[in-house]
Amino acid sequence: NAVMVDNRKGSPSFGQEISVPVTILDCPPLKVLGIRAYEKTVKGLRVLSESWIKDLPKDLGRKLKIVPKENLAKIESCLNKISNLRLLVSTQPRLSGMGKKKSEILEIGIGGKEIKEKFEFGKSLLGKEVTAKDVVKEGELVDVIAVTKGKGFAGPVKRFGVKIQVRHAKKKLRHVGTLGPETPARVLWTVPMAGQLGFQTRTELNKRVLKIGEKGDEITPKGGFTRYGIVKSNYVVLEGSVPGAKKRLVFIRHAIRPSKLKMLIPDIKEIFKLSLIHI
C-alpha cells in the first residue's frame, strides 16, 4: 500500500492522507532492434521490408530464425508505398530481478500522421533504449494488458455466476436451466457453459500511474520481494491491481477510454514495500 494525499476534487477525503493499494512493475528499458514497413494489399497489410541494427544482443541467437539485414535505404525509397511503420523491440530480462535470460521480441506502432515523420522518428531510435519515462507520465491513466491467473476447468456457476437451481430441479443443480430456444436451432456462444477459467488475455482500463522511478533500491525491501527478487533498474507504481501472477509479462498502453476527471500528479508520502510485483 501507499500513503498519499487525495487530490481528486469532489472526493470526501479531498486533501487528506489516504491509504491506496498499489502494484509495482519492474520495467527494464526496451532495446530498439529495427524498423518494419507494411504495405496495403487486398488481403490486408503485408510486410514490404524491414531493417535491423548490426549489433544484436547475444540473447536473441535462438529467437531469430532469419538473417537480420540493414535496409533503411530501401524503406526510404518506398515511402510512397508504405501504409504503416512499426518498431521492432526486445525486452531485457537480465536487467530485471526475475532471473530470466531469453528476451521477447515485440512490435510497437509509431505515432504520427505522415509516413516520412514516422520514418525519421523511428530511424532516430534505432539501437537506443526506450524507458517507461519516455512513454508515460506520473498521474496519467494507462491500460494494462496481461494473461490472468489460470484456474483450470470450471463450471458455469463459478465461471459466469449463474444461479444454483432449487432442489426440485432434475439431474443437476449447478447448471443453466436451458441451452436456448428451439429457434435458432443451435447453441449460441452467449450461453453460460463450463470451460477454461483464467489464463486468458485480459485488459484492465484506467490504471493511474503514481510513480516512475529509475533506482530499484528505493522501492525494494531487504532481501527482495517474495517469490520475485530485487528490482534492479526502472520501475512503475500503478494504483490498484493488474492481471496475472508474479514474473508475468505485462503490457502498458495509453488509456483508450480515459476518465473525464482530470488526474493530477499524486503526492505520495510513503510506499510500504510489501506490494505485489510484476514485470
C-alpha positions in Angstrom: 0.0 0.0 0.0 0.9 3.7 -0.4 0.1 6.6 1.8 -0.7 9.7 -0.4 -2.7 12.9 -0.4 -6.1 12.6 -2.0 -6.1 15.2 -4.8 -9.3 14.2 -6.5 -11.7 17.1 -6.5 -15.1 16.2 -5.1 -13.8 13.3 -3.1 -15.0 13.1 0.6 -11.3 12.7 1.6 -10.0 15.5 -0.6 -6.8 17.0 0.8 -6.4 14.2 3.4 -3.9 11.4 3.6 -5.3 8.1 2.4 -4.0 4.5 2.0 -4.1 3.2 -1.6 -3.4 -0.3 -2.8 -0.6 -0.3 -5.4 1.3 -2.7 -7.7 5.0 -2.3 -8.5 6.0 -3.1 -12.1 9.6 -3.9 -12.9 10.3 -2.0 -16.1 13.7 -2.5 -17.7 14.2 -0.4 -20.8 13.3 -1.8 -24.2 16.0 -2.1 -26.9 15.1 -0.9 -30.4 16.4 -3.5 -32.8 14.8 -2.4 -36.1 12.0 -0.9 -38.1 9.4 -2.8 -40.2 7.4 -1.3 -43.1 3.9 -2.5 -44.2 2.0 -2.0 -47.4 -1.7 -2.3 -48.1 -2.9 -5.2 -50.2 -6.4 -6.6 -51.0 -5.8 -9.2 -48.3 -4.6 -6.7 -45.7 -1.2 -5.5 -44.5 1.9 -7.2 -45.9 5.5 -6.8 -44.8 7.2 -4.7 -47.5 10.7 -4.5 -45.9 12.5 -4.3 -42.6 15.8 -3.1 -41.3 17.7 -4.3 -38.3 20.7 -2.9 -36.4 24.1 -4.6 -36.9 25.0 -5.4 -33.2 22.1 -7.5 -32.0 22.1 -8.8 -28.3 23.5 -12.3 -27.9 20.3 -13.4 -26.1 18.5 -13.3 -29.4 20.6 -16.0 -31.0 17.9 -18.7 -30.7 15.0 -16.3 -31.0 15.7 -15.0 -34.5 15.2 -17.5 -37.4 16.1 -15.0 -40.1 19.3 -13.2 -41.0 18.8 -9.6 -40.0 19.8 -7.0 -42.7 20.1 -3.3 -42.8 17.6 -2.0 -45.4 17.0 1.7 -44.4 17.8 2.9 -47.9 15.2 0.6 -49.4 12.5 1.6 -46.9 13.2 5.3 -47.6 12.9 4.8 -51.3 9.5 3.2 -51.0 7.8 5.7 -48.6 5.0 6.3 -51.1 4.0 2.6 -50.9 4.2 2.2 -47.1 1.0 2.2 -45.2 2.3 1.6 -41.7 5.6 1.6 -39.8 6.4 -0.3 -36.6 9.5 -0.6 -34.4 11.0 -4.0 -33.6 12.0 -4.0 -29.9 13.2 -6.6 -27.4 12.9 -6.9 -23.7 16.0 -7.0 -21.5 15.1 -9.5 -18.7 18.7 -9.7 -17.5 18.2 -6.1 -16.1 15.2 -7.3 -14.0 15.1 -9.4 -10.8 13.3 -12.4 -12.2 16.3 -14.3 -13.4 15.2 -14.8 -17.0 17.7 -14.6 -19.8 15.8 -15.1 -23.1 14.4 -11.8 -24.5 11.0 -11.3 -26.1 10.7 -9.6 -29.5 7.7 -7.3 -30.0 6.3 -4.8 -32.5 5.3 -1.3 -31.4 3.5 1.2 -33.6 4.9 4.6 -34.3 2.6 7.5 -33.7 2.1 10.4 -36.2 0.2 11.2 -39.4 2.9 11.5 -42.1 4.9 8.4 -43.1 8.0 10.4 -43.5 7.8 11.8 -40.0 7.3 8.3 -38.6 10.3 7.0 -40.6 12.6 9.8 -39.3 11.5 9.3 -35.7 11.9 5.5 -35.9 15.3 5.9 -37.6 16.4 8.2 -34.7 15.6 5.4 -32.2 17.4 2.6 -33.8 19.9 0.9 -31.4 18.7 3.1 -28.5 16.8 2.2 -25.3 13.2 3.3 -24.6 12.3 3.7 -20.9 9.0 4.0 -19.1 9.5 7.7 -18.7 9.7 8.2 -22.4 6.2 6.8 -22.8 4.0 7.6 -19.8 4.0 10.3 -17.1 3.1 10.4 -13.4 -0.6 11.0 -12.8 -1.6 9.6 -16.3 -4.1 6.9 -16.9 -3.0 3.7 -18.7 -4.5 0.4 -19.7 -2.9 -2.8 -18.6 -2.9 -6.0 -20.7 -1.8 -9.4 -19.3 -2.6 -13.1 -19.1 -4.7 -13.7 -15.9 -4.0 -16.4 -13.3 -5.1 -19.8 -14.5 -7.9 -21.5 -12.6 -8.4 -24.6 -14.8 -11.7 -26.1 -15.8 -14.7 -24.5 -14.1 -18.5 -24.9 -14.2 -21.0 -22.2 -15.1 -21.7 -21.2 -11.5 -18.1 -20.2 -10.8 -17.3 -19.1 -14.4 -20.3 -16.9 -15.0 -22.1 -16.6 -11.7 -25.4 -18.3 -12.8 -28.0 -19.1 -10.1 -27.9 -22.5 -8.4 -31.1 -24.5 -9.2 -33.6 -25.4 -6.4 -33.6 -28.9 -5.1 -36.6 -29.8 -7.3 -34.5 -29.4 -10.5 -33.8 -32.7 -12.3 -30.4 -34.3 -12.6 -28.2 -31.2 -11.8 -28.3 -28.2 -9.6 -25.2 -26.2 -10.7 -26.2 -25.8 -14.3 -28.3 -23.5 -16.6 -31.9 -24.4 -17.0 -31.8 -24.4 -20.8 -29.2 -24.0 -23.5 -31.6 -21.9 -25.6 -34.9 -21.8 -27.6 -36.0 -24.0 -30.4 -35.2 -21.3 -32.9 -32.3 -20.7 -33.7 -31.6 -24.4 -33.7 -28.1 -24.1 -32.3 -26.4 -23.3 -29.0 -25.3 -19.6 -29.0 -21.9 -18.6 -27.8 -23.6 -16.4 -25.2 -25.0 -19.4 -23.2 -23.0 -19.9 -19.9 -21.3 -23.3 -20.0 -18.4 -25.0 -18.4 -14.9 -24.4 -19.7 -11.5 -22.8 -19.1 -11.4 -20.2 -16.4 -8.4 -17.9 -16.2 -5.1 -18.0 -18.1 -6.7 -15.7 -20.7 -5.5 -12.3 -22.1 -7.5 -9.5 -20.4 -7.3 -5.7 -20.5 -8.0 -3.6 -17.4 -8.7 0.1 -18.2 -7.7 3.3 -16.5 -5.0 2.5 -14.0 -3.3 5.6 -12.6 0.5 5.9 -12.7 1.5 7.0 -9.2 5.3 7.0 -9.6 8.0 6.3 -12.1 11.5 5.6 -10.7 14.9 4.8 -12.0 16.6 3.3 -8.9 15.1 0.0 -7.8 16.9 0.1 -4.5 14.5 2.8 -3.2 11.5 0.5 -3.7 12.9 -2.9 -2.9 12.6 -4.3 0.7 15.5 -6.0 2.4 16.0 -9.4 0.9 13.9 -8.6 -2.2 10.2 -9.2 -2.9 8.8 -12.6 -2.0 8.8 -15.0 -5.0 10.3 -12.4 -7.2 13.7 -10.9 -6.2 15.3 -7.5 -6.4 14.2 -4.6 -8.7 17.5 -3.5 -10.3 16.5 -0.7 -12.6 13.4 1.3 -13.7 10.0 0.6 -12.1 6.4 1.9 -12.3 3.9 2.1 -9.4 0.3 1.7 -10.5 -2.8 2.3 -8.4 -4.7 -0.9 -7.9 -4.0 -4.4 -9.2 -3.0 -5.8 -12.5 -3.9 -9.2 -14.1 -1.7 -12.2 -13.8 0.8 -13.8 -11.4 4.3 -12.6 -10.4 7.0 -12.6 -13.1 4.4 -12.5 -15.9 4.8 -10.1 -18.8 2.5 -7.0 -18.6 1.8 -4.6 -21.5 1.0 -0.9 -20.7 -0.6 1.4 -23.2 -2.2 4.9 -23.2 -5.8 4.7 -22.0 -8.3 4.4 -24.9 -11.3 5.4 -22.7 -9.7 7.9 -20.2 -11.8 9.3 -17.4 -13.1 12.8 -17.8 -11.9 13.6 -14.3 -8.6 15.4 -14.5 -5.8 13.4 -12.9 -3.2 15.4 -11.0 0.4 14.3 -10.2 0.0 12.3 -7.0 1.6 13.5 -3.8 3.0 10.2 -2.3 4.1 10.3 1.3 5.2 6.7 1.8 5.1 3.3 0.0 5.1 0.2 2.1 7.4 -2.3 0.5 5.0 -5.3 0.7 3.1 -4.8 -2.6 2.7 -7.3 -5.4 5.2 -7.1 -8.1 5.1 -8.0 -11.8 7.3 -7.4 -14.8 
